[in-house]
Amino acid sequence: MCSGAQISAKLFIFAPCMKQTILLIEDDATFGTMLQKWCGRNGFEAELCSDIASAQAELTHKKVDLVLSDLRLPDGDGIML
């Protein structure tokens, strides 16, 4: 939870609120887009990838807090990631 930490009665320092990032790996474009929109409406930043190769590339460039993966993907098993 983002909140201020009270230093004194008159001074507050606020940490910036950072959205948690979810990497969604789903090869069904309709379902993946629905998940991505749901995440956005609930305060998360969601990146959508349709296969393992693009997910691995995304993971090398960006820090994510959670990975949600389909198990059957065009280029392998979602658990392998």
N, C-alpha and C positions, 0 to 999 in steps of 0.2 A: 504494500500500500504506500502510495506517495504521500508524504506529509512533512510538515516542518519540524525541525528539531529545535526545541526552545533552548537558547543559549542564556538568555537573561529574561527578565520580565518585559523588556522593551525590544529585544533583538531576536529575530527569527531568521534562520537560514533554511531555504527550501531547496531540496534536491529536485532536479528535473524529473518529471514523470516520463519514463521510457516504456514504450509498448513492448510487450513480449512478442517475440517473433516465432512463428510456426512455419515449418517447411512442410507443405502438403505434396505428397507424391501420389498422383492419381491419373491413370491413363484415360478415364472416361471424362471428356472435357465438360460435359454438362454437370456431372456430379462434383467434379473438382472446382468448377466456378461457383457452384452453390455453397460448397464448404468454405471457399475463400471469402465469399460475401458474408456468410454467417460469422466467420472469425472477425472480420472487419467490424460488423455491427456489435460485436461483443468485446471490443477494445483490444483486439490483437492485430498485429501486422502479419499477413499471411503471404508467403511466396508459393506459387504453384508450379510444379514440374510434372511432366507427363511420363518420364522414364528415369531409370537409375543414372544414366550418363549425365543428363542435365541436372539431376539432384546433386551428384558428386561435384559437378562444376560449381553449382550454387554454394555448396558447403565450403569450397576452397576460397570463396570470395566474401562470404557473409557469415557472421555468427548467428546461430539460431538457438532458441531455447527449447524447442520441441520439434520432433520429426514424427509426422503421421503418414504412414505409407500403406498403399495398397499392397497386398501380398503377391498378386499375379500381375506382373508388368511385362511390356513387350520385350525388354532386354534382360529379364531375369526375375529373381525372387526379391521382393521388398525387404525381406529379413537380411539379405546379404549386405545391404547398405549399412 
